[in-house]
Amino acid sequence: MRVAALYDIHCNLPALEAVLEDIRRVKVDLIVVGGDVVPGPMPQETMACLLNLDSPTQFIQGNGEREMVARMRGGEADTVPEQYREVVRWAD
């Protein structure tokens, strides 16, 4: 079984698209998307790209996703180092 593991995408859609092109060429059986898809500069576009993949895909939640969910529920990104909290606030 050929598995592609993608981690720390941080909503960098151009880089993700380049990697996905390579993955399509080698015809993997499964894509594992590890944590930290978010936060980053293109969250909606990146999530749409990942959710519309034509290959079997498994997602693993990372601390970036956990913090984004906490923010969406009205909490604060208190487990994220101070220098990165503004990015989390911006992305929600």
A tleap script that builds the chain and sets N, CA, C and O, in Angstrom:
source leaprc.protein.ff14SB
mol = sequence {
  NMET ARG VAL ALA ALA LEU TYR ASP ILE HIE
  CYS ASN LEU PRO ALA LEU GLU ALA VAL LEU
  GLU ASP ILE ARG ARG VAL LYS VAL ASP LEU
  ILE VAL VAL GLY GLY ASP VAL VAL PRO GLY
  PRO MET PRO GLN GLU THR MET ALA CYS LEU
  LEU ASN LEU ASP SER PRO THR GLN PHE ILE
  GLN GLY ASN GLY GLU ARG GLU MET VAL ALA
  ARG MET ARG GLY GLY GLU ALA ASP THR VAL
  PRO GLU GLN TYR ARG GLU VAL VAL ARG TRP
  ALA CASP
}
set mol.1.N position { 0.844 -1.180 0.000 }
set mol.1.CA position { 0.000 0.000 0.000 }
set mol.1.C position { 0.885 1.237 0.000 }
set mol.1.O position { 1.825 1.343 0.787 }
set mol.2.N position { 0.572 2.167 -0.891 }
set mol.2.CA position { 1.328 3.425 -0.974 }
set mol.2.C position { 0.549 4.507 -0.236 }
set mol.2.O position { -0.611 4.776 -0.548 }
set mol.3.N position { 1.205 5.125 0.750 }
set mol.3.CA position { 0.571 6.148 1.592 }
set mol.3.C position { 1.356 7.446 1.467 }
set mol.3.O position { 2.584 7.459 1.555 }
set mol.4.N position { 0.627 8.532 1.260 }
set mol.4.CA position { 1.230 9.874 1.290 }
set mol.4.C position { 0.815 10.528 2.595 }
set mol.4.O position { -0.367 10.541 2.940 }
set mol.5.N position { 1.773 11.065 3.314 }
set mol.5.CA position { 1.503 11.730 4.591 }
set mol.5.C position { 1.806 13.216 4.449 }
set mol.5.O position { 2.934 13.604 4.145 }
set mol.6.N position { 0.793 14.038 4.672 }
set mol.6.CA position { 0.932 15.496 4.565 }
set mol.6.C position { 0.734 16.107 5.945 }
set mol.6.O position { -0.279 15.861 6.599 }
set mol.7.N position { 1.690 16.890 6.378 }
set mol.7.CA position { 1.618 17.525 7.696 }
set mol.7.C position { 1.960 19.002 7.581 }
set mol.7.O position { 2.644 19.426 6.649 }
set mol.8.N position { 1.470 19.780 8.550 }
set mol.8.CA position { 1.823 21.195 8.671 }
set mol.8.C position { 1.592 21.975 7.380 }
set mol.8.O position { 2.473 22.698 6.915 }
set mol.9.N position { 0.422 21.823 6.818 }
set mol.9.CA position { 0.070 22.527 5.584 }
set mol.9.C position { -0.094 24.021 5.847 }
set mol.9.O position { 0.298 24.842 5.017 }
set mol.10.N position { -0.663 24.376 6.982 }
set mol.10.CA position { -0.871 25.761 7.397 }
set mol.10.C position { -1.471 26.626 6.284 }
set mol.10.O position { -1.068 27.768 6.066 }
set mol.11.N position { -2.447 26.038 5.594 }
set mol.11.CA position { -3.241 26.762 4.576 }
set mol.11.C position { -2.389 27.392 3.479 }
set mol.11.O position { -2.736 28.442 2.938 }
set mol.12.N position { -1.296 26.757 3.165 }
set mol.12.CA position { -0.457 27.212 2.058 }
set mol.12.C position { -0.931 26.460 0.809 }
set mol.12.O position { -0.350 25.447 0.419 }
set mol.13.N position { -1.989 26.975 0.199 }
set mol.13.CA position { -2.622 26.291 -0.927 }
set mol.13.C position { -1.683 26.062 -2.107 }
set mol.13.O position { -1.686 24.957 -2.650 }
set mol.14.N position { -0.887 27.024 -2.534 }
set mol.14.CA position { 0.013 26.757 -3.667 }
set mol.14.C position { 0.971 25.585 -3.400 }
set mol.14.O position { 1.203 24.764 -4.287 }
set mol.15.N position { 1.514 25.508 -2.212 }
set mol.15.CA position { 2.410 24.396 -1.881 }
set mol.15.C position { 1.636 23.084 -1.833 }
set mol.15.O position { 2.120 22.060 -2.313 }
set mol.16.N position { 0.440 23.109 -1.257 }
set mol.16.CA position { -0.391 21.911 -1.205 }
set mol.16.C position { -0.704 21.408 -2.605 }
set mol.16.O position { -0.595 20.211 -2.873 }
set mol.17.N position { -1.087 22.300 -3.492 }
set mol.17.CA position { -1.414 21.900 -4.862 }
set mol.17.C position { -0.213 21.268 -5.564 }
set mol.17.O position { -0.377 20.312 -6.322 }
set mol.18.N position { 0.968 21.778 -5.328 }
set mol.18.CA position { 2.180 21.208 -5.928 }
set mol.18.C position { 2.428 19.794 -5.400 }
set mol.18.O position { 2.761 18.893 -6.169 }
set mol.19.N position { 2.268 19.603 -4.110 }
set mol.19.CA position { 2.464 18.282 -3.517 }
set mol.19.C position { 1.403 17.306 -4.019 }
set mol.19.O position { 1.710 16.152 -4.317 }
set mol.20.N position { 0.162 17.766 -4.113 }
set mol.20.CA position { -0.906 16.889 -4.602 }
set mol.20.C position { -0.666 16.458 -6.043 }
set mol.20.O position { -1.026 15.345 -6.425 }
set mol.21.N position { -0.074 17.310 -6.827 }
set mol.21.CA position { 0.270 16.937 -8.202 }
set mol.21.C position { 1.271 15.779 -8.204 }
set mol.21.O position { 1.135 14.844 -8.992 }
set mol.22.N position { 2.263 15.838 -7.336 }
set mol.22.CA position { 3.223 14.745 -7.204 }
set mol.22.C position { 2.525 13.466 -6.731 }
set mol.22.O position { 2.811 12.377 -7.227 }
set mol.23.N position { 1.622 13.605 -5.784 }
set mol.23.CA position { 0.897 12.446 -5.251 }
set mol.23.C position { 0.065 11.784 -6.350 }
set mol.23.O position { 0.013 10.557 -6.432 }
set mol.24.N position { -0.575 12.574 -7.180 }
set mol.24.CA position { -1.368 12.013 -8.287 }
set mol.24.C position { -0.482 11.231 -9.257 }
set mol.24.O position { -0.885 10.189 -9.775 }
set mol.25.N position { 0.697 11.729 -9.491 }
set mol.25.CA position { 1.624 11.060 -10.425 }
set mol.25.C position { 2.048 9.684 -9.931 }
set mol.25.O position { 2.177 8.751 -10.724 }
set mol.26.N position { 2.265 9.552 -8.635 }
set mol.26.CA position { 2.735 8.274 -8.104 }
set mol.26.C position { 1.595 7.351 -7.683 }
set mol.26.O position { 1.832 6.213 -7.278 }
set mol.27.N position { 0.362 7.838 -7.776 }
set mol.27.CA position { -0.831 7.002 -7.552 }
set mol.27.C position { -0.822 6.301 -6.197 }
set mol.27.O position { -0.679 5.081 -6.113 }
set mol.28.N position { -0.975 7.087 -5.151 }
set mol.28.CA position { -1.021 6.520 -3.807 }
set mol.28.C position { -2.384 5.891 -3.538 }
set mol.28.O position { -3.373 6.201 -4.202 }
set mol.29.N position { -2.413 5.004 -2.551 }
set mol.29.CA position { -3.653 4.334 -2.147 }
set mol.29.C position { -4.387 5.094 -1.056 }
set mol.29.O position { -5.602 4.958 -0.912 }
set mol.30.N position { -3.664 5.890 -0.291 }
set mol.30.CA position { -4.248 6.612 0.834 }
set mol.30.C position { -3.454 7.885 1.082 }
set mol.30.O position { -2.226 7.892 0.992 }
set mol.31.N position { -4.163 8.957 1.395 }
set mol.31.CA position { -3.532 10.206 1.818 }
set mol.31.C position { -3.874 10.407 3.286 }
set mol.31.O position { -5.046 10.402 3.661 }
set mol.32.N position { -2.860 10.582 4.110 }
set mol.32.CA position { -3.055 10.911 5.519 }
set mol.32.C position { -2.717 12.386 5.671 }
set mol.32.O position { -1.600 12.814 5.377 }
set mol.33.N position { -3.693 13.155 6.134 }
set mol.33.CA position { -3.484 14.584 6.367 }
set mol.33.C position { -3.309 14.753 7.864 }
set mol.33.O position { -4.269 14.675 8.631 }
set mol.34.N position { -2.065 14.987 8.269 }
set mol.34.CA position { -1.773 15.153 9.681 }
set mol.34.C position { -2.155 16.544 10.151 }
set mol.34.O position { -2.714 17.337 9.394 }
set mol.35.N position { -1.859 16.821 11.359 }
set mol.35.CA position { -2.287 18.065 11.974 }
set mol.35.C position { -1.726 19.324 11.343 }
set mol.35.O position { -0.786 19.306 10.548 }
set mol.36.N position { -2.344 20.396 11.736 }
set mol.36.CA position { -1.967 21.758 11.359 }
set mol.36.C position { -2.225 22.075 9.891 }
set mol.36.O position { -1.384 22.655 9.204 }
set mol.37.N position { -3.396 21.685 9.434 }
set mol.37.CA position { -3.882 22.200 8.148 }
set mol.37.C position { -4.126 23.692 8.308 }
set mol.37.O position { -3.822 24.476 7.409 }
set mol.38.N position { -4.673 24.084 9.451 }
set mol.38.CA position { -4.909 25.480 9.801 }
set mol.38.C position { -4.112 25.790 11.055 }
set mol.38.O position { -3.718 24.856 11.754 }
set mol.39.N position { -3.859 27.026 11.372 }
set mol.39.CA position { -4.209 28.264 10.676 }
set mol.39.C position { -3.226 28.563 9.547 }
set mol.39.O position { -2.200 27.902 9.387 }
set mol.40.N position { -3.579 29.572 8.785 }
set mol.40.CA position { -2.741 30.001 7.682 }
set mol.40.C position { -3.480 30.955 6.774 }
set mol.40.O position { -4.604 31.349 7.083 }
set mol.41.N position { -2.877 31.340 5.652 }
set mol.41.CA position { -3.389 32.430 4.829 }
set mol.41.C position { -4.608 32.115 3.964 }
set mol.41.O position { -5.343 33.037 3.610 }
set mol.42.N position { -4.853 30.854 3.609 }
set mol.42.CA position { -5.958 30.522 2.698 }
set mol.42.C position { -6.789 29.364 3.264 }
set mol.42.O position { -6.857 28.302 2.644 }
set mol.43.N position { -7.426 29.551 4.438 }
set mol.43.CA position { -8.091 28.428 5.102 }
set mol.43.C position { -9.264 27.841 4.317 }
set mol.43.O position { -9.362 26.619 4.204 }
set mol.44.N position { -10.134 28.652 3.783 }
set mol.44.CA position { -11.305 28.121 3.084 }
set mol.44.C position { -10.916 27.379 1.819 }
set mol.44.O position { -11.434 26.298 1.542 }
set mol.45.N position { -10.012 27.952 1.062 }
set mol.45.CA position { -9.578 27.328 -0.186 }
set mol.45.C position { -8.820 26.020 0.072 }
set mol.45.O position { -8.980 25.041 -0.656 }
set mol.46.N position { -8.000 26.025 1.113 }
set mol.46.CA position { -7.230 24.831 1.448 }
set mol.46.C position { -8.142 23.712 1.905 }
set mol.46.O position { -7.984 22.568 1.478 }
set mol.47.N position { -9.098 24.028 2.775 }
set mol.47.CA position { -10.023 23.003 3.243 }
set mol.47.C position { -10.868 22.463 2.089 }
set mol.47.O position { -11.102 21.257 2.015 }
set mol.48.N position { -11.326 23.325 1.198 }
set mol.48.CA position { -12.104 22.866 0.042 }
set mol.48.C position { -11.281 21.908 -0.808 }
set mol.48.O position { -11.789 20.881 -1.258 }
set mol.49.N position { -10.037 22.234 -1.025 }
set mol.49.CA position { -9.140 21.376 -1.804 }
set mol.49.C position { -9.008 20.007 -1.150 }
set mol.49.O position { -9.128 18.986 -1.827 }
set mol.50.N position { -8.764 19.973 0.154 }
set mol.50.CA position { -8.572 18.707 0.857 }
set mol.50.C position { -9.852 17.885 0.934 }
set mol.50.O position { -9.814 16.660 0.817 }
set mol.51.N position { -10.977 18.548 1.128 }
set mol.51.CA position { -12.240 17.819 1.254 }
set mol.51.C position { -12.747 17.285 -0.078 }
set mol.51.O position { -13.634 16.431 -0.109 }
set mol.52.N position { -12.195 17.776 -1.170 }
set mol.52.CA position { -12.612 17.330 -2.498 }
set mol.52.C position { -11.587 16.430 -3.181 }
set mol.52.O position { -11.636 16.258 -4.399 }
set mol.53.N position { -10.667 15.859 -2.424 }
set mol.53.CA position { -9.678 14.966 -3.016 }
set mol.53.C position { -10.365 13.722 -3.565 }
set mol.53.O position { -11.348 13.245 -2.997 }
set mol.54.N position { -9.852 13.206 -4.657 }
set mol.54.CA position { -10.443 12.015 -5.264 }
set mol.54.C position { -9.738 10.728 -4.832 }
set mol.54.O position { -9.933 9.682 -5.452 }
set mol.55.N position { -8.939 10.791 -3.798 }
set mol.55.CA position { -8.259 9.633 -3.226 }
set mol.55.C position { -8.772 9.405 -1.812 }
set mol.55.O position { -9.178 10.357 -1.145 }
set mol.56.N position { -8.761 8.162 -1.343 }
set mol.56.CA position { -9.117 7.929 0.064 }
set mol.56.C position { -8.207 8.773 0.966 }
set mol.56.O position { -6.991 8.818 0.777 }
set mol.57.N position { -8.819 9.434 1.941 }
set mol.57.CA position { -8.092 10.382 2.783 }
set mol.57.C position { -8.502 10.213 4.237 }
set mol.57.O position { -9.685 10.069 4.546 }
set mol.58.N position { -7.525 10.230 5.122 }
set mol.58.CA position { -7.753 10.207 6.563 }
set mol.58.C position { -7.170 11.480 7.153 }
set mol.58.O position { -6.080 11.904 6.768 }
set mol.59.N position { -7.895 12.096 8.093 }
set mol.59.CA position { -7.453 13.330 8.731 }
set mol.59.C position { -7.100 13.069 10.189 }
set mol.59.O position { -7.795 12.327 10.883 }
set mol.60.N position { -6.019 13.684 10.643 }
set mol.60.CA position { -5.605 13.650 12.042 }
set mol.60.C position { -5.619 15.087 12.540 }
set mol.60.O position { -5.014 15.968 11.930 }
set mol.61.N position { -6.305 15.319 13.640 }
set mol.61.CA position { -6.387 16.677 14.185 }
set mol.61.C position { -5.099 17.031 14.909 }
set mol.61.O position { -4.577 16.243 15.698 }
set mol.62.N position { -4.592 18.229 14.629 }
set mol.62.CA position { -3.398 18.721 15.303 }
set mol.62.C position { -3.732 19.848 16.254 }
set mol.62.O position { -4.899 20.182 16.456 }
set mol.63.N position { -2.698 20.432 16.837 }
set mol.63.CA position { -2.947 21.519 17.787 }
set mol.63.C position { -3.518 22.754 17.093 }
set mol.63.O position { -4.274 23.503 17.711 }
set mol.64.N position { -3.175 22.985 15.821 }
set mol.64.CA position { -3.756 24.117 15.097 }
set mol.64.C position { -5.259 23.979 14.974 }
set mol.64.O position { -5.992 24.943 15.195 }
set mol.65.N position { -5.728 22.789 14.623 }
set mol.65.CA position { -7.164 22.552 14.511 }
set mol.65.C position { -7.840 22.659 15.874 }
set mol.65.O position { -8.923 23.232 15.993 }
set mol.66.N position { -7.202 22.110 16.893 }
set mol.66.CA position { -7.758 22.177 18.242 }
set mol.66.C position { -7.938 23.629 18.687 }
set mol.66.O position { -8.957 23.983 19.280 }
set mol.67.N position { -6.944 24.459 18.397 }
set mol.67.CA position { -7.027 25.870 18.787 }
set mol.67.C position { -8.085 26.615 17.975 }
set mol.67.O position { -8.782 27.481 18.504 }
set mol.68.N position { -8.202 26.278 16.695 }
set mol.68.CA position { -9.230 26.933 15.878 }
set mol.68.C position { -10.627 26.580 16.381 }
set mol.68.O position { -11.500 27.447 16.436 }
set mol.69.N position { -10.847 25.324 16.748 }
set mol.69.CA position { -12.146 24.914 17.287 }
set mol.69.C position { -12.403 25.640 18.603 }
set mol.69.O position { -13.521 26.096 18.841 }
set mol.70.N position { -11.401 25.755 19.455 }
set mol.70.CA position { -11.560 26.482 20.721 }
set mol.70.C position { -11.958 27.929 20.461 }
set mol.70.O position { -12.831 28.463 21.145 }
set mol.71.N position { -11.327 28.568 19.481 }
set mol.71.CA position { -11.672 29.957 19.135 }
set mol.71.C position { -13.107 30.047 18.618 }
set mol.71.O position { -13.839 30.975 18.964 }
set mol.72.N position { -13.499 29.096 17.801 }
set mol.72.CA position { -14.854 29.108 17.251 }
set mol.72.C position { -15.899 28.942 18.352 }
set mol.72.O position { -17.037 29.389 18.213 }
set mol.73.N position { -15.505 28.302 19.434 }
set mol.73.CA position { -16.411 28.111 20.574 }
set mol.73.C position { -16.307 29.244 21.584 }
set mol.73.O position { -16.911 29.181 22.655 }
set mol.74.N position { -15.546 30.277 21.248 }
set mol.74.CA position { -15.450 31.443 22.112 }
set mol.74.C position { -14.272 31.441 23.059 }
set mol.74.O position { -14.159 32.334 23.898 }
set mol.75.N position { -13.393 30.464 22.949 }
set mol.75.CA position { -12.228 30.388 23.823 }
set mol.75.C position { -11.051 31.152 23.248 }
set mol.75.O position { -11.158 31.815 22.216 }
set mol.76.N position { -9.948 31.045 23.929 }
set mol.76.CA position { -8.711 31.708 23.499 }
set mol.76.C position { -7.653 30.654 23.240 }
set mol.76.O position { -7.655 29.591 23.861 }
set mol.77.N position { -6.767 30.950 22.336 }
set mol.77.CA position { -5.684 30.032 21.972 }
set mol.77.C position { -4.595 30.078 23.027 }
set mol.77.O position { -3.479 30.523 22.759 }
set mol.78.N position { -4.923 29.617 24.230 }
set mol.78.CA position { -3.989 29.776 25.342 }
set mol.78.C position { -2.873 28.730 25.375 }
set mol.78.O position { -1.923 28.883 26.142 }
set mol.79.N position { -2.960 27.679 24.569 }
set mol.79.CA position { -1.864 26.716 24.535 }
set mol.79.C position { -0.889 27.014 23.402 }
set mol.79.O position { 0.125 26.333 23.248 }
set mol.80.N position { -1.202 28.028 22.619 }
set mol.80.CA position { -0.324 28.449 21.521 }
set mol.80.C position { 0.618 29.522 22.054 }
set mol.80.O position { 0.180 30.421 22.772 }
set mol.81.N position { 1.904 29.445 21.716 }
set mol.81.CA position { 2.832 30.495 22.163 }
set mol.81.C position { 2.336 31.882 21.728 }
set mol.81.O position { 1.766 32.034 20.648 }
set mol.82.N position { 2.553 32.848 22.548 }
set mol.82.CA position { 2.048 34.216 22.331 }
set mol.82.C position { 2.357 34.746 20.932 }
set mol.82.O position { 1.499 35.391 20.328 }
set mol.83.N position { 3.544 34.497 20.403 }
set mol.83.CA position { 3.919 35.058 19.102 }
set mol.83.C position { 3.070 34.497 17.960 }
set mol.83.O position { 3.066 35.073 16.871 }
set mol.84.N position { 2.347 33.388 18.175 }
set mol.84.CA position { 1.519 32.798 17.113 }
set mol.84.C position { 0.023 33.013 17.320 }
set mol.84.O position { -0.771 32.684 16.438 }
set mol.85.N position { -0.369 33.546 18.441 }
set mol.85.CA position { -1.800 33.687 18.749 }
set mol.85.C position { -2.520 34.620 17.796 }
set mol.85.O position { -3.693 34.397 17.497 }
set mol.86.N position { -1.862 35.646 17.314 }
set mol.86.CA position { -2.512 36.568 16.378 }
set mol.86.C position { -2.869 35.852 15.076 }
set mol.86.O position { -3.897 36.151 14.469 }
set mol.87.N position { -2.046 34.926 14.651 }
set mol.87.CA position { -2.349 34.157 13.430 }
set mol.87.C position { -3.599 33.337 13.635 }
set mol.87.O position { -4.439 33.260 12.739 }
set mol.88.N position { -3.743 32.721 14.797 }
set mol.88.CA position { -4.935 31.932 15.107 }
set mol.88.C position { -6.155 32.838 15.142 }
set mol.88.O position { -7.200 32.483 14.596 }
set mol.89.N position { -6.044 33.991 15.769 }
set mol.89.CA position { -7.158 34.945 15.822 }
set mol.89.C position { -7.548 35.403 14.427 }
set mol.89.O position { -8.734 35.505 14.113 }
set mol.90.N position { -6.563 35.679 13.595 }
set mol.90.CA position { -6.815 36.150 12.228 }
set mol.90.C position { -7.548 35.097 11.402 }
set mol.90.O position { -8.444 35.426 10.625 }
set mol.91.N position { -7.170 33.844 11.569 }
set mol.91.CA position { -7.707 32.780 10.732 }
set mol.91.C position { -9.125 32.395 11.075 }
set mol.91.O position { -9.798 31.770 10.256 }
set mol.92.N position { -9.609 32.744 12.259 }
set mol.92.CA position { -10.986 32.334 12.576 }
set mol.92.C position { -11.922 33.340 11.988 }
set mol.92.O position { -13.138 33.206 12.126 }
savepdb mol mol.pdb
quit
